[in-house]
Amino acid sequence: MSSYSPAETAEKSGFSIDTLRYYEKIGLLSRIARNASGRRVFSDGDLQWLGMLRCLRETGMPIAEMLRYSELARGGDGTVQERLELLQAHDRRVEEQITRLRDQQQQIQWKIDLYSGSLCNGAPA
């Protein structure tokens, strides 16, 4: 099993060192190992967990829900149903966001087509 310094973990995860500290402080990261000099040492498992946190954050899950998911994950097999429901609700919100973005993209593409046609015809839009 590999171990990583905070700087290596920040580079691999895409989170800043400050964010890693914050996530540990609020409970999104738990049980981070320490080396003999007391410095944090991250594992492959920690990196996988950070990947999940990045996914949740980048898809708009609020920190409070991320904390709830983290608590449930630490709760073991007895919390699988609750985790499933939490992720399903988040997935529905992501799908709604994708639909809104597609609608907005169509408007952008319409304007691109309008401007492209104007450039071809030499007329201002």
C-alpha positions in Angstrom: 0.0 0.0 0.0 1.4 3.4 -1.0 1.5 6.4 1.2 1.5 10.1 0.2 2.5 13.3 1.8 -0.1 16.1 2.0 1.6 17.8 -1.0 1.5 14.6 -3.1 -2.1 14.1 -2.0 -3.0 17.6 -3.0 -1.4 17.1 -6.4 -3.1 13.8 -7.0 -6.5 14.8 -5.7 -6.7 18.3 -7.1 -7.6 19.6 -3.7 -5.4 22.2 -2.0 -3.5 21.4 1.2 -5.8 23.9 2.9 -8.9 22.1 1.6 -7.5 18.7 2.8 -6.9 20.2 6.3 -10.4 21.7 6.3 -12.0 18.4 5.2 -10.2 16.6 8.0 -11.3 19.3 10.5 -15.0 19.1 9.6 -15.0 15.3 9.3 -15.1 14.6 5.6 -11.7 12.9 6.0 -11.3 10.8 9.0 -8.6 8.5 10.4 -5.8 10.1 8.5 -2.6 8.3 9.5 0.4 10.2 10.9 4.0 9.4 10.5 6.6 9.3 13.3 7.0 13.1 13.3 3.2 13.6 13.4 2.7 14.7 9.8 -0.3 13.4 7.9 0.2 10.5 5.6 -2.5 9.6 3.1 -3.2 6.2 1.6 -4.6 4.9 -1.7 -7.9 4.5 0.1 -7.8 8.2 1.2 -7.2 9.1 -2.5 -10.2 7.0 -3.6 -12.3 8.7 -1.0 -11.1 12.2 -2.1 -12.1 11.2 -5.6 -15.6 10.6 -4.5 -15.7 13.8 -2.5 -14.5 15.7 -5.7 -17.2 14.0 -7.7 -19.9 15.1 -5.1 -18.5 18.6 -4.8 -18.2 19.2 -8.5 -21.7 18.0 -9.1 -23.0 20.5 -6.6 -23.7 18.4 -3.5 -23.7 20.8 -0.5 -21.1 20.3 2.2 -23.8 19.3 4.8 -24.9 16.4 2.5 -21.3 15.4 1.9 -20.9 15.3 5.7 -24.0 13.2 6.1 -22.7 10.8 3.3 -19.4 10.6 5.1 -21.0 9.8 8.4 -23.2 7.1 6.8 -20.1 5.6 5.0 -18.4 5.3 8.3 -21.5 3.6 9.7 -20.8 0.4 7.7 -23.3 -2.0 6.1 -26.2 -0.9 8.2 -26.3 2.5 6.3 -26.2 1.2 2.8 -29.9 2.0 2.2 -29.6 5.6 3.5 -26.5 6.1 1.4 -28.3 4.8 -1.7 -31.2 7.2 -1.1 -28.9 10.1 -0.6 -27.0 9.4 -3.8 -30.2 8.8 -5.7 -31.6 12.2 -4.6 -28.3 13.8 -5.6 -28.4 12.0 -9.0 -31.8 13.4 -9.7 -30.6 16.9 -9.0 -27.6 16.3 -11.3 -29.9 15.1 -14.0 -32.1 18.3 -13.6 -28.9 20.4 -13.8 -27.8 18.6 -17.0 -31.2 19.2 -18.6 -31.1 22.9 -17.7 -27.5 23.1 -19.1 -28.6 21.4 -22.4 -31.5 23.9 -22.8 -29.0 26.8 -22.2 -26.5 25.2 -24.6 -29.2 25.2 -27.3 -29.7 28.9 -26.8 -25.9 29.5 -27.1 -25.7 27.3 -30.2 -28.6 29.2 -31.8 -26.7 32.5 -31.2 -23.5 30.9 -32.6 -25.4 29.8 -35.7 -26.8 33.4 -36.0 -23.4 35.0 -35.8 -21.8 32.4 -38.1 -24.5 33.2 -40.7 -24.0 36.9 -40.3 -20.2 36.5 -40.8 -20.8 34.5 -43.9 -23.3 37.1 -45.3 -21.1 40.0 -44.1 -24.0 41.6 -42.1 -23.7 42.7 -38.5 -25.9 40.8 -35.9 
